[in-house]
Amino acid sequence: MATPRARILDLMRVSCRLFNTHFNPTGERTGNKILRERLKGPTLLRYYPKEQFSIKQFKRAFPDLSMSDEKEEIRLESVESHKLRGKGKPKKYKLGRERTAGKKKSKRK
């Protein structure tokens, strides 16, 4: 003889109340497993160091020390070589006339 479904549901409800678990008679997915997990945010924050100083900030803090930033020097040399070859950034004109002076006028029909 089978136990009635209502009796089984009552038993499940009481056991969930006793063991402090979620009562889910239909078996739907609720996401409780993921919600019970520890948060990952604090662990990820501890992975990276608190503050990193760049050479530029260090030179600004201690101007009396003689230091050089190799990456910055290489970048400046590269910019200079580009300028010599005519590949640098274009000049910015301050007046409106000078800006339009080099443009060709469009032909109107």
C-alpha positions as CSV (number, residue, x, y, z in Angstrom):
1,M,0.0,0.0,0.0
2,A,1.5,3.4,-1.1
3,T,1.7,6.4,1.1
4,P,-0.4,9.3,0.0
5,R,1.4,12.2,-1.7
6,A,0.0,14.8,0.8
7,R,1.4,12.8,3.7
8,I,4.9,12.7,2.1
9,L,4.8,16.5,1.4
10,D,3.9,17.1,5.1
11,L,6.8,15.0,6.2
12,M,9.2,16.8,3.8
13,R,7.9,20.2,5.1
14,V,8.5,19.2,8.7
15,S,12.0,17.8,8.0
16,C,12.9,21.0,6.1
17,R,11.8,23.1,9.1
18,L,13.8,20.8,11.5
19,F,17.0,20.8,9.5
20,N,16.7,24.4,8.3
21,T,16.6,23.7,4.6
22,H,14.6,25.1,1.8
23,F,11.2,23.3,1.1
24,N,10.9,22.8,-2.7
25,P,8.1,20.2,-3.4
26,T,8.2,20.7,-7.2
27,G,12.0,20.3,-7.5
28,E,12.5,23.6,-9.4
29,R,16.0,25.1,-9.7
30,T,16.3,27.9,-7.2
31,G,20.0,28.8,-7.2
32,N,20.4,28.1,-3.5
33,K,23.7,26.2,-4.1
34,I,25.3,29.2,-5.7
35,L,23.9,31.7,-3.2
36,R,25.3,29.7,-0.3
37,E,28.9,29.8,-1.7
38,R,31.4,32.2,-0.3
39,L,31.8,35.5,-2.1
40,K,34.8,35.7,-4.4
41,G,35.3,39.5,-4.4
42,P,37.4,39.8,-1.2
43,T,39.6,37.0,-2.3
44,L,40.2,38.7,-5.7
45,L,40.9,42.0,-4.0
46,R,43.6,40.4,-1.8
47,Y,45.3,38.8,-4.8
48,Y,46.6,42.1,-6.2
49,P,48.9,44.4,-4.1
50,K,47.3,47.4,-2.5
51,E,49.2,50.2,-4.3
52,Q,51.9,50.1,-6.9
53,F,54.2,53.1,-7.5
54,S,55.4,54.0,-10.9
55,I,58.8,55.4,-11.6
56,K,57.1,58.7,-12.5
57,Q,55.4,58.9,-9.1
58,F,58.6,57.9,-7.3
59,K,60.6,60.6,-9.1
60,R,58.0,63.2,-8.2
61,A,58.1,62.1,-4.5
62,F,61.9,62.2,-4.4
63,P,63.2,64.8,-6.8
64,D,66.7,64.9,-5.4
65,L,67.4,61.3,-6.4
66,S,68.7,60.8,-9.9
67,M,66.6,58.1,-11.6
68,S,65.8,57.3,-15.2
69,D,62.8,55.5,-16.6
70,E,64.0,53.4,-19.5
71,K,60.6,52.8,-21.0
72,E,59.8,56.5,-21.0
73,E,63.2,57.3,-22.6
74,I,62.6,54.6,-25.3
75,R,59.1,56.1,-26.0
76,L,60.5,59.6,-26.3
77,E,63.2,58.4,-28.7
78,S,60.6,56.7,-30.8
79,V,58.4,59.8,-30.9
80,E,61.4,61.9,-31.9
81,S,62.3,59.4,-34.7
82,H,58.7,59.5,-36.0
83,K,58.8,63.3,-36.0
84,L,62.0,63.3,-38.1
85,R,60.4,61.0,-40.6
86,G,57.3,63.2,-40.8
87,K,55.1,60.6,-39.0
88,G,54.4,62.7,-35.9
89,K,51.1,64.2,-34.9
90,P,49.9,67.1,-37.1
91,K,50.2,70.7,-36.0
92,K,47.2,72.2,-34.3
93,Y,46.1,75.6,-35.6
94,K,44.8,78.2,-33.3
95,L,42.9,80.4,-35.7
96,G,40.0,79.4,-37.8
97,R,41.5,80.9,-41.0
98,E,44.7,78.9,-40.8
99,R,42.7,75.7,-40.3
100,T,40.8,76.1,-43.5
101,A,43.7,77.6,-45.5
102,G,45.1,74.2,-46.7
103,K,41.7,72.7,-47.7
104,K,40.5,72.6,-51.2
105,K,37.2,74.3,-52.0
106,S,34.5,71.9,-53.2
107,K,33.1,72.4,-56.6
108,R,29.4,73.3,-56.7
109,K,27.2,72.3,-59.6
